[in-house]
Amino acid sequence: MTEDKRKKIYEGKAKILYKGPQPNTIIQYFKDDATAFNNKKFAVINGKGVLNNRISSFLMEKIEHIGIPTHFIKRLNMREQLVHAVEIIPIEVVIRNIAAGSICKRFNLKEGEALPRAIVEYYYKSDELNDPLVSNEHITAFEWANSNELEDIFNMSLRINDFLIGVFSSIGIKVIDFKLEFGRFYKDENLEIILADELSPDNFRLWDNKTNKKLDKDRFREDLGNMKEAYQEVAERLGVL
């Protein structure tokens, strides 16, 4: 099946979703586009999609092994993976371990300052509104998720954080913060909240343990250069190249 003949379901900033070969499946295609500040900054980084596909496939499989359900089924080729179709909950979940990005401005923290504990934040998924920070009250009042779903999301996020800190620590990388998305998956008439989207340097802040060299999309946001090389270094350290 050629790309032209497939039914495109959705195109986002970093990925294209196509209708999958089986019912309730989707083919997730990783683009080379790099965006920041809600698409105000844009570039094409050749090979970024290939690296993100490999890294995300590896990490999703690892997370499945610790008993957390994900939408990931298998990697199909260099740029694509087969995933379950889910109803995305319109919330971006950000887990912060070390101060960086917007939390520094909000609370006058120094970048690199350790936080007292892992902090889970919620942002409403809306480019038009610049993804505003929201509370549990907003999420349940506007029925983006109910309290039970939110509790599942919170608990899974902390478990994923603990696990990924260990994975990256073993290869000399600090997990500063990262973004997760979750979806509703209907299996045999049972509703389950599962991890969706991707796990790549596009939605992580990753620093080298010794030098604090940034190995993530901040290289693009902050005009540090060598974005592809940083992603490649992460992939090589994880052993997925």
Residue pairs with C-beta under 8 A, 6 or more apart in sequence:
1 21
3 18
3 29
6 18
6 19
6 27
7 18
7 19
8 16
8 17
8 18
9 17
9 18
9 19
9 26
10 16
10 17
11 17
13 33
13 35
13 39
14 30
14 31
14 33
14 34
14 35
14 49
14 52
14 198
14 202
15 28
15 29
15 30
15 31
15 198
16 28
16 29
16 31
17 26
17 27
17 28
17 29
18 26
18 27
18 29
19 26
19 27
20 26
20 27
20 82
20 83
20 85
21 27
21 82
24 84
24 85
25 73
25 82
25 83
25 84
25 85
26 82
26 83
26 84
26 85
27 76
27 80
27 81
27 82
27 83
28 80
28 81
28 82
28 83
28 198
29 49
29 79
29 80
30 48
30 49
30 50
30 52
30 53
30 56
30 79
30 80
30 198
31 48
31 49
32 44
32 45
32 46
32 47
32 48
32 49
33 42
33 43
33 44
33 45
33 48
34 42
34 43
34 44
34 45
34 48
34 217
34 220
34 227
35 41
35 42
36 217
36 220
36 221
37 221
38 127
38 130
38 131
39 127
41 220
41 221
43 220
45 220
45 227
45 228
46 228
47 228
47 232
48 202
48 227
48 228
48 231
49 79
50 78
50 79
51 200
51 201
51 228
51 231
51 232
51 234
51 235
52 198
52 200
52 201
52 202
52 231
53 75
53 78
53 79
53 80
53 81
54 75
54 235
54 240
54 241
55 199
55 200
55 201
55 231
55 234
55 235
55 238
55 240
56 72
56 81
56 198
56 199
56 200
57 72
57 74
57 75
57 81
57 240
58 238
58 240
59 164
59 167
59 199
59 200
59 238
60 70
60 72
60 195
60 199
61 72
62 163
62 167
63 70
63 160
63 163
63 195
63 199
64 70
64 72
66 159
66 163
68 156
68 159
68 160
68 195
69 185
69 192
69 193
69 194
69 195
70 194
70 195
70 196
71 83
71 84
71 85
71 86
71 183
71 185
71 194
71 195
71 196
72 81
72 83
73 81
73 82
73 83
73 84
74 81
74 82
75 81
75 82
76 82
83 196
84 185
84 194
86 183
86 184
86 185
86 194
86 196
87 183
87 184
87 185
88 125
88 181
88 182
88 183
88 196
88 197
89 144
89 145
89 149
89 153
89 181
89 182
89 183
89 184
89 193
90 124
90 125
90 126
90 144
91 122
91 123
91 124
91 125
91 134
91 139
91 144
91 145
91 153
91 181
91 182
92 122
92 123
92 124
92 125
92 131
92 179
92 180
92 181
93 120
93 121
93 122
93 153
93 157
93 179
93 180
93 181
93 182
94 120
94 121
94 122
94 123
94 177
94 178
94 179
94 180
95 118
95 119
95 120
95 121
95 157
95 158
95 160
95 161
95 177
95 178
95 180
96 103
96 115
96 118
96 119
96 120
96 121
96 176
96 177
97 114
97 115
97 118
97 161
97 165
97 174
97 175
97 176
97 177
98 112
98 113
98 114
98 115
98 174
98 176
98 177
98 207
99 107
99 109
99 110
99 111
99 112
99 113
99 114
99 115
100 111
100 112
100 176
100 177
100 205
100 218
101 177
101 205
103 109
103 119
103 121
104 110
104 111
112 212
118 158
118 161
120 154
120 157
120 158
121 133
122 133
122 134
122 135
122 136
122 138
122 139
123 131
123 132
123 133
123 134
124 131
124 132
124 134
124 138
124 144
125 131
125 181
126 132
136 147
136 150
138 144
139 145
139 150
140 146
140 147
140 150
145 153
149 184
149 193
152 193
153 182
153 193
156 182
156 193
156 195
157 180
160 180
160 195
161 175
161 178
164 175
164 178
164 199
165 175
167 238
168 174
168 175
168 206
169 175
169 209
171 237
171 238
172 208
172 209
172 210
172 237
173 206
173 207
173 208
173 209
173 215
173 234
173 237
174 206
174 207
174 208
174 209
174 212
175 204
175 205
175 206
176 204
176 205
176 206
176 207
177 204
177 205
178 199
178 203
178 204
178 205
179 203
179 204
180 195
180 197
180 203
181 195
181 196
181 197
182 193
182 194
182 195
182 196
183 193
183 194
183 196
184 191
184 192
184 193
185 191
185 192
185 193
185 194
186 192
197 203
200 231
201 215
201 216
201 217
201 230
201 231
201 234
202 216
202 217
203 217
204 216
205 214
205 216
205 218
206 214
206 215
206 216
206 234
207 213
207 214
207 215
208 215
213 230
214 222
214 224
214 230
215 230
215 231
215 233
215 234
216 230
216 234
217 227
218 224
219 225
219 226
219 227
219 230
220 227
232 241
235 241
